[in-house]
């Protein structure tokens, strides 16, 4: 009986149990449940326990688990199968999702930012900074301090107009529960298709000034961008999607313009982290483009052992304003199968499928700040762009550790004489005179 074993031996045994199995065991006894919530134990578990690779899918603003069966396909013993196993939470509608270290960073339809661990059910809402702008993008990463991971969120926002661009970069630190601007990090690249590997974020990127495609990495330890090479730099290739292979490698989908082929390449580096300066690549699979000419905005993952790739996309067709959600399974010897997983409204976000590794990692919680006395004239201000040419200014009526109450002070017209403001760096108001001074960039 394990209940008769020394506690340190029990911890050693449990630290080797996969995360999803350990989740079911937590109710066995109080001491086991305490292990489950112990930060030291969860860190040890993440290093020792066998990894489980599950498939999650963001479809119709819900996160679902996906069962994929590719066994015996090449031997024609069984047909491939893909089944949506049901919504795994959260119950809120999710418009964007990003996976890092067993945690999911979710942007909800009502524009909230939440971090969620599907394995433990733990969540934490992250308040936007006062500089937040619509269409901001968010990625989650961490600094590996050996003993534990120090989590951060990067917010980046770009505004393009004619010959110039306005950019903002902010870092949210979980330990301090605060946002701060970071400077001199502008990569001068257009980015898409971000993924996380070893705590850092990777994008497919295009440098318009040099007319080249590349991989862009954000290193959360030094809070700077770094450029990495693609397998092919020729202009007759287009980059389409980026993926992570078993938390060790990167894979990229390329489209050839000179032939009817797509290609998947995989890195051969033994270890990819913030010290990697050059990526080494090998071709994994060539795909006949005539079977998948209608793909766009695909996400994918590969099975190295079976030499197969699974793609997910939404093909728009028909007259009922719906799009067909499809999985495409491709392997060697021109193996190709399509699997239909349902219809969705055309206006909904395209489906997104990704590898998920369950983890017991604890989401750092915000530190509760003791309530303090404040002077009656100590005001906090906030403003946000709500229309193309107007800004609402709000003032706090009440501030304490539990809630902040706001009331609208006035609305400012910032499009006077055809000179619209593009961004705002700072401002102050005169409450008595009912005036505001905004400092920023205009379009002229």
C-alpha positions in Angstrom: 0.0 0.0 0.0 1.4 3.4 -1.0 -0.2 5.0 2.0 2.3 3.2 4.1 5.3 4.4 2.2 7.5 7.4 3.3 6.2 10.7 1.8 9.4 11.4 -0.1 9.2 8.0 -1.8 5.5 8.6 -2.7 6.5 12.0 -4.2 9.2 10.3 -6.2 6.7 7.7 -7.6 4.0 10.3 -8.4 6.5 12.6 -10.1 6.9 10.0 -12.8 3.1 9.6 -13.4 1.8 11.5 -16.6 -0.1 14.7 -15.8 -3.5 13.5 -17.0 -3.3 10.3 -14.9 -2.1 12.2 -11.9 -5.0 14.5 -12.2 -7.4 11.6 -11.6 -5.3 10.4 -8.6 -5.4 13.7 -6.7 -8.6 12.8 -4.8 -7.1 9.5 -3.5 -5.9 11.1 -0.3 -5.0 14.5 1.2 -1.2 14.1 1.0 -1.5 13.2 -2.7 -3.6 16.3 -3.4 -1.1 18.5 -1.5 1.7 17.2 -3.9 -0.5 18.2 -6.8 -0.6 21.8 -5.6 3.1 22.0 -4.4 5.2 24.2 -6.7 8.4 22.3 -5.9 6.6 19.0 -6.9 5.1 20.4 -10.1 8.6 21.6 -11.2 10.1 18.2 -10.5 7.2 16.5 -12.3 7.7 18.6 -15.5 11.2 17.3 -15.7 10.8 13.7 -14.8 7.3 12.6 -15.9 6.7 11.1 -19.4 5.3 13.6 -21.9 1.8 13.2 -23.3 1.1 14.8 -26.6 -2.5 15.6 -27.1 -4.3 17.5 -29.9 -6.4 20.6 -29.1 -8.4 22.6 -31.6 -9.9 26.1 -31.5 -13.1 25.9 -33.5 -16.1 28.2 -33.4 -14.6 30.0 -30.4 -14.4 26.9 -28.3 -11.4 24.7 -27.4 -12.0 21.0 -28.0 -9.8 17.9 -27.6 -9.3 15.9 -30.8 -8.7 12.2 -31.2 -6.5 11.4 -34.2 -6.0 7.8 -35.3 -3.3 7.2 -37.9 -2.5 3.6 -37.0 -2.1 1.1 -39.8 -2.9 3.6 -42.5 0.0 2.6 -44.8 -1.0 -1.0 -44.6 -4.6 -0.3 -45.6 -5.8 -2.1 -42.5 -7.8 0.8 -41.1 -8.9 4.2 -42.5 -7.7 7.3 -40.6 -10.1 8.9 -38.2 -10.4 12.2 -36.4 -13.0 12.8 -33.7 -13.8 16.0 -31.7 -14.1 14.8 -28.1 -15.9 17.8 -26.7 -15.2 21.2 -25.3 -12.5 21.2 -22.6 -13.1 24.8 -21.5 -13.0 27.6 -20.6 -16.7 28.1 -21.3 -16.1 31.7 -22.5 -15.9 32.3 -26.3 -12.2 32.4 -27.3 -11.1 34.3 -30.4 -7.3 33.8 -30.2 -5.2 31.2 -28.4 -1.5 30.7 -27.8 0.1 27.7 -26.2 3.3 27.7 -24.0 4.5 25.3 -21.4 1.1 23.6 -20.8 -0.6 27.0 -20.4 -3.0 28.6 -22.9 -3.1 32.4 -23.3 -6.7 33.1 -24.5 -8.2 36.3 -25.9 -11.9 36.1 -25.5 -14.6 37.5 -27.8 -15.3 40.3 -25.3 -11.6 41.3 -25.5 -10.5 39.9 -22.2 -7.1 38.2 -21.6 -7.0 35.0 -19.6 -4.3 32.4 -18.9 -5.7 28.9 -18.4 -4.2 25.4 -17.6 -6.5 22.8 -19.1 -5.0 20.0 -17.0 -5.5 21.7 -13.6 -8.4 23.9 -14.5 -6.6 26.9 -13.0 -7.2 30.3 -14.6 -6.1 33.8 -14.1 -7.4 37.0 -15.8 -4.8 39.5 -16.8 -5.9 43.1 -16.9 -5.0 45.1 -20.1 -2.6 48.0 -19.6 -3.9 51.5 -19.9 -2.1 51.7 -23.3 -4.0 48.8 -24.8 -5.2 49.2 -28.3 -7.6 47.2 -30.4 -5.9 44.6 -32.7 -3.0 44.2 -30.3 -1.4 40.7 -30.4 -0.3 38.7 -27.4 2.1 35.8 -26.8 3.1 34.0 -23.6 6.7 33.1 -22.7 9.1 32.5 -19.8 12.6 33.1 -18.6 14.1 29.8 -17.4 15.6 30.5 -14.0 16.6 26.8 -13.6 14.7 26.5 -10.4 11.4 27.7 -12.0 10.0 29.5 -15.0 9.3 33.2 -14.7 6.3 33.9 -17.0 5.8 37.0 -19.1 3.3 38.2 -21.8 4.4 40.3 -24.8 1.9 42.7 -26.3 2.7 44.1 -29.7 0.7 46.5 -31.8 1.5 47.9 -35.3 -0.2 50.6 -37.3 0.7 50.9 -41.0 0.1 54.0 -43.1 1.8 54.9 -46.5 5.5 55.1 -45.8 5.7 54.7 -42.1 4.7 52.5 -39.2 3.8 53.1 -35.6 4.6 50.2 -33.2 4.2 49.5 -29.5 5.8 46.7 -27.4 4.8 46.0 -23.8 5.8 43.3 -21.3 3.5 41.9 -18.6 5.4 40.3 -15.7 3.4 37.8 -13.7 5.6 38.4 -10.6 4.9 42.1 -10.4 1.4 42.0 -11.9 2.2 45.0 -14.1 2.8 46.2 -17.7 5.8 48.2 -18.9 7.0 49.4 -22.3 10.1 48.0 -23.9 12.1 50.1 -26.4 14.3 49.4 -29.4 12.8 46.0 -30.2 11.1 46.9 -33.5 11.9 44.0 -35.9 10.8 45.9 -39.0 9.1 42.8 -40.2 5.6 41.6 -40.9 4.9 38.5 -38.8 2.3 35.7 -38.6 1.9 32.1 -37.4 3.5 32.4 -34.0 4.5 29.3 -31.9 6.3 28.8 -28.6 9.4 26.6 -28.1 11.4 26.5 -24.8 9.8 29.7 -23.5 10.5 31.8 -26.6 8.2 32.8 -29.4 8.9 32.2 -33.1 7.1 33.8 -36.1 7.3 33.5 -39.8 8.3 36.9 -40.9 9.0 39.1 -44.0 11.5 41.8 -44.1 10.1 44.2 -46.7 13.3 46.4 -46.7 15.6 43.5 -47.7 12.9 41.5 -49.5 13.5 38.3 -47.7 11.6 35.8 -45.6 12.9 34.6 -42.2 12.0 33.2 -38.8 11.8 35.8 -36.0 12.4 34.8 -32.4 11.5 36.9 -29.3 13.8 36.0 -26.4 12.0 36.6 -23.2 15.2 36.5 -21.1 16.7 39.6 -22.8 13.4 40.9 -24.2 14.7 41.3 -27.7 14.0 40.0 -31.2 16.5 37.8 -33.1 16.5 36.7 -36.7 16.9 33.0 -37.8 17.1 31.4 -41.2 14.5 29.4 -43.2 15.6 26.3 -45.0 15.3 28.0 -48.4 15.7 31.7 -49.1 14.8 31.7 -52.8 12.1 34.0 -54.0 10.2 31.2 -55.7 9.1 29.8 -52.3 6.4 31.2 -50.0 6.1 30.5 -46.3 2.7 29.3 -45.1 2.7 27.9 -41.6 5.0 27.1 -38.6 4.7 24.3 -36.1 6.5 22.7 -33.2 7.5 19.0 -33.1 7.4 17.3 -29.7 8.7 20.4 -27.9 12.1 20.0 -29.5 12.0 21.1 -33.1 10.5 23.6 -35.5 8.7 22.6 -38.8 7.7 24.9 -41.6 5.4 24.5 -44.5 6.6 26.1 -47.8 4.9 26.6 -51.1 6.8 26.4 -54.3 5.8 28.8 -57.0 7.8 27.2 -59.8 6.3 23.7 -59.4 3.0 22.2 -58.1 4.5 21.3 -54.7 4.4 22.1 -51.1 7.2 21.0 -48.8 7.5 20.4 -45.0 11.0 21.0 -43.5 12.0 20.1 -40.0 15.0 21.4 -38.0 17.8 18.9 -37.1 19.3 20.9 -34.3 19.8 18.7 -31.2 18.6 21.6 -29.1 16.9 24.8 -30.0 16.8 27.6 -27.3 17.8 31.3 -27.0 21.4 30.5 -27.8 20.7 28.9 -31.2 22.0 31.3 -33.9 21.6 29.1 -37.0 18.8 26.6 -37.8 19.7 23.4 -39.6 16.9 21.9 -41.8 16.0 18.6 -43.6 13.1 18.1 -45.9 10.4 16.0 -44.2 7.7 15.6 -46.8 6.9 16.8 -50.4 3.2 17.3 -51.2 1.5 17.4 -54.6 -0.1 20.8 -54.6 -2.8 19.8 -57.0 -4.6 17.9 -54.2 -4.6 21.0 -51.9 -4.7 24.0 -54.1 -7.5 25.7 -52.1 -5.6 25.7 -48.8 -5.1 29.0 -47.0 -4.2 29.9 -43.4 -3.5 26.3 -42.5 -2.3 25.0 -39.2 -0.6 21.6 -39.0 1.3 19.0 -37.0 3.5 16.1 -38.1 3.9 12.5 -37.0 7.6 11.7 -37.5 7.3 8.0 -37.0 4.5 7.5 -39.5 6.0 10.1 -41.9 2.7 11.9 -42.1 1.3 15.4 -41.6 -2.2 16.5 -40.6 -3.5 19.9 -41.7 -6.5 21.9 -40.6 -8.3 24.5 -42.6 -11.7 25.9 -43.4 -12.8 25.6 -47.0 -15.4 28.2 -48.0 -18.0 26.9 -50.4 -21.7 26.6 -51.0 -24.5 29.2 -50.8 -25.5 28.9 -47.1 -22.8 31.2 -45.7 -21.0 28.4 -44.1 -17.5 27.0 -44.5 -16.5 23.4 -44.4 -14.0 22.5 -41.5 -11.6 20.0 -42.9 -8.7 17.9 -41.8 -6.2 16.8 -44.6 -3.9 13.8 -43.9 -0.9 13.5 -46.2 1.9 10.9 -46.2 4.5 9.3 -48.3 3.8 7.8 -51.7 1.2 10.5 -52.4 -1.1 9.3 -49.6 -4.0 11.8 -49.2 -7.2 11.8 -47.3 -9.8 14.4 -46.4 -11.9 14.3 -43.2 -14.9 16.5 -42.7 -15.4 17.8 -39.1 -18.4 20.1 -39.5 -19.7 23.4 -40.9 -19.2 26.9 -39.4 -20.3 30.4 -40.2 -18.0 32.0 -42.7 -17.5 35.0 -40.5 -16.1 32.8 -37.6 -12.4 32.4 -37.1 -10.6 29.7 -39.1 -10.0 26.6 -37.1 -6.6 26.2 -35.4 -5.1 22.9 -34.3 -2.0 22.4 -32.2 -0.1 19.9 -30.1 -0.7 20.3 -26.4 1.4 18.8 -23.6 -0.5 18.6 -20.3 1.3 20.1 -17.4 0.8 20.6 -13.6 2.5 24.0 -13.8 0.9 26.5 -11.5 -0.2 29.9 -12.9 1.4 32.6 -10.8 -1.2 34.6 -9.0 -1.3 38.3 -8.5 0.0 39.7 -5.2 -2.8 41.3 -3.1 -1.8 44.9 -2.3 -2.9 46.0 1.2 -5.5 48.7 1.3 -4.1 52.1 1.9 -5.5 55.5 2.8 -5.5 57.9 -0.1 -6.0 61.7 -0.4 -9.5 62.6 -1.6 -7.9 64.5 -4.6 -5.7 61.5 -5.7 -7.3 60.7 -9.1 -6.4 58.0 -11.7 -7.2 58.6 -15.3 -7.9 56.4 -18.3 -8.8 57.0 -21.9 -9.4 54.7 -24.9 -10.2 55.1 -28.6 -13.8 54.1 -29.2 -14.3 55.7 -32.6 -12.1 56.7 -35.5 -12.1 60.4 -34.6 -13.1 60.5 -30.9 -11.6 59.6 -27.6 -13.5 59.1 -24.3 -11.9 60.3 -21.1 -12.9 58.5 -17.9 -12.2 59.2 -14.3 -12.2 56.9 -11.3 -14.9 57.4 -8.6 -13.7 54.7 -6.3 -10.4 52.8 -6.0 -9.8 49.9 -3.5 -8.2 46.5 -3.6 -11.4 44.8 -4.8 -12.8 47.1 -7.5 -12.4 50.3 -9.5 -15.4 52.3 -10.4 -15.4 54.7 -13.4 -17.5 57.4 -14.9 -17.2 59.2 -18.2 -15.6 62.6 -17.9 -16.1 63.8 -21.5 -15.5 62.9 -25.1 -12.7 64.6 -27.1 -12.9 65.1 -30.9 -9.4 64.4 -32.2 -10.1 64.8 -35.9 -10.0 68.5 -36.3 -9.2 70.0 -39.7 -8.6 66.6 -41.2 -5.6 65.8 -38.9 -6.5 62.5 -37.1 -4.3 61.3 -34.3 -2.8 57.8 -34.8 -1.5 57.1 -31.4 -1.2 58.7 -27.9 1.9 58.6 -25.8 0.8 60.7 -22.8 -1.9 63.1 -21.8 -3.2 65.2 -18.9 -6.5 67.0 -18.2 -7.7 70.1 -16.4 -10.8 68.9 -14.5 -12.0 72.4 -13.6 -11.7 73.8 -17.1 -12.9 70.6 -18.8 -9.9 70.4 -21.1 -7.4 67.7 -22.2 -3.9 67.8 -23.8 -3.0 64.8 -25.8 0.6 64.1 -27.0 1.2 61.7 -29.9 1.4 61.2 -33.7 -0.9 62.6 -36.4 -1.4 61.4 -40.0 0.2 64.5 -41.5 
